[in-house]
Amino acid sequence: MKILFLTSWYPTKTNPAAAIFVHEHALAFKEADMQLKVIQIVAEPSDKHFYKKEINEFIKDGIDVTTIKILSRAHKLVNLFWPLYYKILKKYYYKNIHSDFKPDLIHANVIYPAGILGYDLSKDLSIPFTLTEHWTNLNWVFGKPFFKNKAIKAYKSASKIFPVSKFLGDQINAVVGCNHKTKVIPNIVNPDMFHFKAKEPQETIQLLCVTNFWLNKKKMHKRPDVLIEAIKLLEKRDQKKIQLTFIGRGGKQEILRKEIENSDISTRIEFLGGQPKEEIANRMQKADFLLQPTEKETFGVVIAEAACTGLPCIVTELEVLKELIDEQNGDFVIENTPDHWAEKLKKIIEGEYSFERESIAEKYQNRFSYSTVGKSYKSEIEAVLE
């Protein structure tokens, strides 16, 4: 079966870590022997151009990928105008794809803009379309009538909707009311990287936080700063028993680094910046706990990766994370504050937690694999095409 795979989120040569989870879904399709053509269409900032199209075609991990970039000084306005996106997508499709690759189905990733584009193109081609939803910020679409009405039409027209978590599916269904066509298919964890490995004993307790330091309207949805403040609240003798490593990109990282540069805890915290998946897996296998002080999630890829390595997780108490964490592999922080995190750190230091790492890994190892996810997609799509 032939699938036209639409997205605006996808890894690029300049940013290979961007939206890697969407590429991993494409790899799951490929693993299930579905023939795939990926098209990414996205608006990006440019000081040089008011409007310029840039098209690149390449093969990534055996998948045929085209990126259509709209470079513009007014890229934010372009991003609000899906009819322009659709005009460009449709022209490219009929000129470069239609004669050689006639898809049986369109699969879009994220309702805006790809889901809306998939809906429009499926009507033109008279073929079904399905949609995977990853987005934490659905309120952006549902909060604006101009987008909401079109998004609801797209959701209702989709033959199947695949949220990556039950929590996200409930968000969609509360507005759209399409429970009958919703099927949760999770994000992917590469079992060749994220797997159990016996941990060598170390002098200090190794704590890991894989996060980002990006500001969204001057606010971070991930809160690495809370962990730093929690460590400050510990007694000095307890501070010396732990080592916290941050992995992740973002503008706030350097600010936090400078804030603790000359403090007592500067030797207890390291910032590694962005790291490839291989290094993240290596660090998880060596760590004692993953700490995740996040305030917004739709799935929790990092937590799923940690679970597959057998790494226990202490996380903010969010409904979506209850789909991944229970008493066998972690604990919840009821309020995402330095005081509450300091209490959990104290329990870690005093050895109050006991987890069977190999058992954790065995439970989660195959749940998020390319094979498992790919088979789920193939079964659902075959049912649609029948």
C-alpha positions as CSV (number, residue, x, y, z in Angstrom):
1,M,0.0,0.0,0.0
2,K,1.2,3.5,-0.8
3,I,1.0,6.3,1.8
4,L,1.5,10.0,1.3
5,F,2.9,11.2,4.6
6,L,2.3,14.9,5.3
7,T,3.9,16.9,8.1
8,S,5.3,20.4,8.9
9,W,7.4,18.9,11.7
10,Y,10.5,16.9,10.6
11,P,14.2,16.6,11.2
12,T,16.4,18.6,8.9
13,K,20.1,18.6,8.0
14,T,20.6,21.7,10.0
15,N,18.6,20.5,12.9
16,P,18.6,16.6,12.8
17,A,17.0,16.4,16.3
18,A,13.9,18.5,15.4
19,A,10.7,16.5,15.6
20,I,12.6,13.2,15.4
21,F,9.5,11.5,16.8
22,V,7.6,12.2,13.5
23,H,10.4,10.6,11.5
24,E,10.3,7.6,13.8
25,H,6.6,7.2,13.0
26,A,7.5,7.2,9.3
27,L,10.1,4.5,10.1
28,A,7.4,2.4,11.8
29,F,5.3,2.6,8.6
30,K,8.4,1.5,6.6
31,E,9.0,-1.3,9.1
32,A,5.4,-2.6,8.4
33,D,6.2,-2.7,4.6
34,M,4.1,0.3,3.7
35,Q,5.5,2.3,0.8
36,L,6.0,5.9,1.9
37,K,6.5,9.3,0.4
38,V,7.1,12.1,3.0
39,I,6.4,15.7,2.3
40,Q,7.2,18.4,4.8
41,I,5.9,21.9,4.2
42,V,6.8,24.6,6.6
43,A,7.3,28.4,6.8
44,E,10.7,29.6,8.1
45,P,12.1,33.0,8.8
46,S,14.4,34.8,6.3
47,D,15.9,38.2,6.5
48,K,16.7,38.0,2.8
49,H,13.4,37.2,1.3
50,F,9.9,38.4,1.5
51,Y,8.7,35.2,-0.1
52,K,10.8,32.3,-1.6
53,K,10.2,28.6,-2.0
54,E,13.0,26.2,-1.4
55,I,12.5,22.6,-2.3
56,N,14.9,19.8,-1.3
57,E,14.5,16.1,-2.1
58,F,16.5,13.4,-0.4
59,I,16.5,9.9,1.1
60,K,16.6,9.6,4.9
61,D,16.9,6.1,6.4
62,G,15.5,4.6,3.2
63,I,12.5,7.0,3.1
64,D,11.8,9.3,0.2
65,V,11.5,12.8,1.7
66,T,10.7,16.2,0.2
67,T,10.9,19.4,2.2
68,I,9.1,22.5,0.9
69,K,10.2,25.6,2.8
70,I,8.6,29.0,2.4
71,L,11.3,31.5,3.4
72,S,9.8,34.8,4.3
73,R,10.4,37.8,6.6
74,A,6.6,37.4,7.3
75,H,6.8,33.7,8.0
76,K,4.5,34.0,11.0
77,L,1.8,35.4,8.8
78,V,2.4,32.8,6.2
79,N,2.0,30.1,8.9
80,L,-1.5,31.4,9.6
81,F,-2.6,31.2,6.0
82,W,-3.2,27.5,5.1
83,P,-4.7,28.2,1.6
84,L,-1.2,29.3,0.5
85,Y,0.3,26.1,2.0
86,Y,-2.3,24.1,0.1
87,K,-1.8,25.9,-3.2
88,I,2.0,25.1,-3.0
89,L,1.5,21.5,-1.9
90,K,-1.1,20.7,-4.6
91,K,1.0,22.2,-7.3
92,Y,4.1,20.2,-6.2
93,Y,2.1,17.0,-5.9
94,Y,0.6,17.1,-9.4
95,K,3.8,18.2,-11.0
96,N,6.2,15.8,-9.2
97,I,4.4,12.9,-7.6
98,H,1.1,12.1,-9.1
99,S,2.2,10.4,-12.3
100,D,4.7,8.0,-10.5
101,F,3.2,7.6,-7.0
102,K,-0.5,7.3,-6.6
103,P,-1.2,7.0,-2.9
104,D,-3.9,4.8,-1.5
105,L,-4.2,7.0,1.6
106,I,-2.9,10.3,3.0
107,H,-1.5,10.3,6.5
108,A,-1.0,13.6,8.2
109,N,0.9,14.5,11.4
110,V,-0.6,17.3,13.6
111,I,-3.8,19.0,12.8
112,Y,-2.2,22.3,11.7
113,P,-1.2,22.7,9.0
114,A,-0.6,19.1,7.9
115,G,-4.0,17.7,9.0
116,I,-5.9,20.5,7.3
117,L,-3.8,20.0,4.1
118,G,-4.3,16.3,4.2
119,Y,-8.1,16.8,4.5
120,D,-8.2,19.1,1.5
121,L,-5.9,16.9,-0.7
122,S,-7.8,13.8,0.2
123,K,-11.0,15.4,-1.1
124,D,-9.2,16.4,-4.4
125,L,-7.8,12.9,-4.8
126,S,-11.0,11.1,-3.5
127,I,-8.9,8.9,-1.2
128,P,-9.2,8.5,2.6
129,F,-6.9,10.2,5.1
130,T,-5.8,9.5,8.6
131,L,-4.1,11.7,11.2
132,T,-1.6,11.2,14.0
133,E,-1.8,13.9,16.7
134,H,1.2,14.9,18.8
135,W,0.5,18.5,19.6
136,T,0.6,19.9,23.2
137,N,-1.0,23.1,22.0
138,L,-4.3,22.1,20.6
139,N,-5.9,25.0,22.4
140,W,-4.2,27.3,19.9
141,V,-6.4,25.8,17.1
142,F,-9.5,25.3,19.2
143,G,-9.3,28.8,20.6
144,K,-9.6,30.6,17.2
145,P,-12.8,30.2,15.2
146,F,-11.0,30.7,11.9
147,F,-8.9,27.6,12.6
148,K,-11.3,25.7,14.9
149,N,-14.0,25.2,12.3
150,K,-11.6,24.0,9.6
151,A,-9.8,21.7,12.1
152,I,-13.1,20.1,13.3
153,K,-14.0,19.4,9.6
154,A,-10.6,17.8,9.1
155,Y,-10.9,15.7,12.3
156,K,-14.4,14.6,11.4
157,S,-13.4,13.7,7.8
158,A,-10.4,11.6,8.9
159,S,-11.1,7.9,8.7
160,K,-9.0,7.4,11.8
161,I,-7.3,9.6,14.4
162,F,-4.3,8.3,16.2
163,P,-3.4,10.4,19.3
164,V,-0.1,9.4,20.9
165,S,-1.8,9.2,24.3
166,K,-5.3,8.7,25.8
167,F,-4.9,12.1,27.4
168,L,-4.5,13.7,24.0
169,G,-7.3,11.7,22.5
170,D,-9.6,12.9,25.3
171,Q,-8.7,16.5,24.5
172,I,-9.7,16.0,20.9
173,N,-12.9,14.2,21.6
174,A,-14.0,16.8,24.1
175,V,-14.2,19.3,21.3
176,V,-14.8,17.1,18.2
177,G,-16.7,14.1,19.6
178,C,-15.1,11.4,17.5
179,N,-14.4,8.6,20.0
180,H,-15.5,6.0,17.5
181,K,-12.6,6.7,15.2
182,T,-9.9,7.4,17.8
183,K,-7.1,4.8,18.3
184,V,-4.1,5.5,20.6
185,I,-0.8,4.6,18.9
186,P,2.2,5.7,21.0
187,N,5.4,7.3,20.0
188,I,8.4,5.1,19.2
189,V,11.4,4.1,21.3
190,N,14.3,2.5,19.4
191,P,14.9,-0.8,21.3
192,D,18.4,-1.1,19.8
193,M,19.4,2.0,21.7
194,F,17.2,2.1,24.7
195,H,17.5,-1.2,26.5
196,F,18.6,-2.6,29.8
197,K,22.3,-2.7,30.7
198,A,23.6,-3.6,34.1
199,K,24.7,-0.5,35.9
200,E,28.2,-0.1,37.4
201,P,28.2,1.2,41.0
202,Q,29.3,4.9,41.4
203,E,30.3,7.1,44.3
204,T,27.5,9.6,43.9
205,I,23.8,9.2,43.0
206,Q,23.5,10.0,39.3
207,L,20.4,12.0,38.5
208,L,19.5,12.8,34.9
209,C,17.1,15.4,33.4
210,V,16.5,15.2,29.6
211,T,14.6,18.4,28.8
212,N,14.6,21.6,26.9
213,F,15.4,25.1,28.0
214,W,13.2,27.0,25.4
215,L,11.1,29.9,26.5
216,N,7.5,30.1,25.2
217,K,6.2,33.6,25.7
218,K,8.8,34.1,28.4
219,K,7.8,30.9,30.2
220,M,9.2,27.4,30.2
221,H,6.8,24.5,30.0
222,K,9.8,22.3,31.0
223,R,11.1,23.4,34.4
224,P,14.7,22.5,34.9
225,D,15.1,25.6,37.1
226,V,12.8,23.9,39.7
227,L,15.4,21.1,40.1
228,I,18.2,23.6,40.6
229,E,16.2,25.4,43.3
230,A,15.4,22.1,45.0
231,I,19.0,21.2,45.2
232,K,19.7,24.5,46.9
233,L,17.2,23.6,49.6
234,L,19.1,20.4,50.5
235,E,21.7,20.4,53.3
236,K,25.3,20.6,52.1
237,R,26.0,17.0,53.2
238,D,23.1,15.8,51.0
239,Q,24.1,18.0,48.1
240,K,27.5,16.2,48.0
241,K,25.8,12.8,47.6
242,I,24.2,13.6,44.2
243,Q,25.2,14.6,40.7
244,L,22.6,16.1,38.4
245,T,23.2,16.1,34.6
246,F,21.0,18.2,32.2
247,I,20.7,17.2,28.5
248,G,18.8,19.6,26.2
249,R,18.9,22.7,24.1
250,G,17.4,26.2,24.7
251,G,18.2,29.8,25.5
252,K,17.5,29.5,29.2
253,Q,20.3,27.0,29.7
254,E,23.2,29.5,29.7
255,I,21.3,31.8,32.0
256,L,20.8,29.0,34.6
257,R,24.4,27.9,34.2
258,K,25.6,31.5,35.0
259,E,23.3,31.7,38.0
260,I,24.9,28.8,39.7
261,E,28.5,29.4,38.4
262,N,30.0,30.5,41.7
263,S,27.5,28.8,44.1
264,D,28.0,25.8,46.4
265,I,26.1,23.5,44.0
266,S,28.1,24.4,40.8
267,T,30.1,21.2,41.1
268,R,26.9,19.1,41.6
269,I,25.3,20.1,38.3
270,E,26.5,19.8,34.7
271,F,24.9,21.0,31.4
272,L,25.7,18.9,28.4
273,G,23.5,20.8,25.9
274,G,21.8,18.8,23.1
275,Q,23.0,15.2,22.6
276,P,22.3,12.5,20.1
277,K,19.9,9.7,21.1
278,E,22.8,7.3,21.4
279,E,24.4,9.4,24.2
280,I,21.0,9.9,25.9
281,A,20.6,6.1,26.0
282,N,24.1,5.7,27.4
283,R,23.5,8.3,30.1
284,M,20.1,6.6,31.0
285,Q,21.9,3.3,31.4
286,K,24.4,4.8,33.8
287,A,21.9,7.0,35.8
288,D,20.1,6.1,39.0
289,F,17.0,8.2,38.4
290,L,15.4,10.3,35.7
291,L,13.9,13.6,37.0
292,Q,11.3,15.3,34.8
293,P,9.8,18.5,36.2
294,T,7.6,19.2,33.2
295,E,4.3,21.1,33.2
296,K,3.0,20.1,29.8
297,E,3.2,16.8,27.9
298,T,1.1,14.9,25.4
299,F,3.1,11.7,25.6
300,G,6.5,11.8,27.4
301,V,9.0,10.3,24.9
302,V,11.9,10.7,27.3
303,I,10.1,8.9,30.1
304,A,9.2,6.0,27.7
305,E,12.9,5.8,26.7
306,A,13.9,5.7,30.3
307,A,11.4,3.0,31.1
308,C,12.9,0.9,28.2
309,T,16.3,1.1,29.8
310,G,14.9,0.2,33.2
311,L,15.6,3.7,34.6
312,P,13.2,4.7,37.4
313,C,11.5,8.1,36.9
314,I,10.4,10.8,39.3
315,V,8.0,13.1,37.4
316,T,5.4,15.8,37.8
317,E,2.0,14.4,38.5
318,L,0.3,15.0,35.1
319,E,-2.6,12.8,33.9
320,V,-0.8,11.9,30.7
321,L,2.3,10.6,32.6
322,K,0.1,8.2,34.6
323,E,-0.1,6.2,31.3
324,L,3.6,5.6,31.7
325,I,4.5,5.7,35.4
326,D,3.2,3.5,38.3
327,E,4.7,2.3,41.6
328,Q,6.8,-0.3,39.8
329,N,8.9,2.2,37.8
330,G,8.7,5.6,39.5
331,D,6.9,8.2,41.6
332,F,5.0,11.5,41.2
333,V,5.7,15.0,42.5
334,I,2.3,16.4,43.4
335,E,3.3,20.0,43.0
336,N,6.0,21.2,40.6
337,T,7.8,23.3,43.2
338,P,11.3,23.3,44.7
339,D,10.0,22.3,48.1
340,H,8.2,19.2,46.7
341,W,11.1,18.2,44.6
342,A,13.5,18.6,47.5
343,E,11.4,16.1,49.4
344,K,11.7,13.5,46.6
345,L,15.5,14.2,46.4
346,K,15.7,13.5,50.1
347,K,14.0,10.2,49.7
348,I,16.4,9.3,46.9
349,I,19.4,10.2,49.0
350,E,18.2,8.3,52.0
351,G,17.6,5.2,49.9
352,E,13.8,5.0,50.4
353,Y,13.1,3.9,46.8
354,S,13.6,0.4,45.5
355,F,13.0,-0.6,41.9
356,E,13.9,-3.7,39.8
357,R,15.5,-2.1,36.7
358,E,15.6,-5.2,34.6
359,S,11.9,-5.9,35.3
360,I,11.0,-2.3,34.3
361,A,12.9,-2.7,31.0
362,E,11.2,-6.1,30.2
363,K,7.8,-4.6,30.8
364,Y,8.3,-1.6,28.4
365,Q,10.8,-2.9,25.9
366,N,8.5,-4.0,23.1
367,R,5.6,-1.6,23.8
368,F,7.1,1.3,21.8
369,S,9.2,-0.6,19.2
370,Y,9.1,0.2,15.5
371,S,7.6,-3.3,14.9
372,T,4.8,-2.9,17.4
373,V,3.8,0.6,16.4
374,G,4.1,-0.2,12.7
375,K,1.9,-3.3,13.0
376,S,-0.8,-1.2,14.8
377,Y,-0.7,1.4,12.0
378,K,-0.9,-1.2,9.3
379,S,-3.8,-3.0,10.9
380,E,-5.8,0.2,11.3
381,I,-5.0,1.5,7.8
382,E,-5.8,-1.9,6.1
383,A,-9.2,-1.7,7.9
384,V,-9.8,1.8,6.5
385,L,-8.9,0.8,2.9
386,E,-11.1,-2.3,3.1
